């Protein structure tokens, strides 16, 4: 799948990470403007050490701070309702840059009305990109690094489910309990990008639960129970497998529960599945 159509990592829209990003970007922008004097307002003040130059710089940074802060608040709540994909995220960033460039252009034109508006907007746009690209990339890499370290720590703490347990607890990638299901009710698990769909029996129907986690993590977590990996995109509760069917398209597992589709079986995982059947008395 194209990276642009994948759902962005949760850490990019977490509240505290967004606060860190906005504050860091504001500090970086203030220092950048003081040193490199973009946007052309350095021409209005001869003494760059004067209070007026610092005042203009503060105004520019404050405007950018407000725009980014409001944008990230909206992004946070939007992502909670409808997950953003990468292309939407970067388009969102582009809109932020355009809004800030527009505000900066308005400031410059209010001081120098005779300035060419289009050229001023173009310069403001390029300056805004130069100001934002480094803090955005640094934050992205820092949050990614923190997330990878956290996952490694969580992986070390994961304890496989005891085979004698009757209830299985499902945790998301942050080790937050999201679902508890009787082992005998779990049918199969299907990978869905950065999520997994857990299908289980619920009264006389089949329910599904979307969990933010990976099939690889669940494979380790469920290693001691009869819910095994059978395909790169599937795990299956072997108790409900009634037939292993080989045909031209591949190998499939027929389930004993009505309305459950056949589950593909990859040769890579076939030994574990067939061995389990051979041990049944």
Secondary structure, DSSP 8 states (H G I E B T S, - for coil): --GGGSB--GGGS-HHHHHHHHHHHHHHHHHHHHHH--TTGGGG-S-TTSHHHHHHHHHHHHHHHHHHHHHHHHHHHHHHHS--BHHHHHHHHHHHHHHHHHHHHHHHHHH-TTS-HHHHHHHHHHHHHHHHHHHHHHHHHHHHHHHHHHHHHHHHH-----TT-SEEEEE-TT--EEEEEEGGGEEEEEEETTEEEEEEEETTEEEEEEESS-HHHHHHHTTTSSEEEEETTEEEEGGGEEEEEEETTEEEEEESSTT---EEE-HHHHHHHHHHHHH--
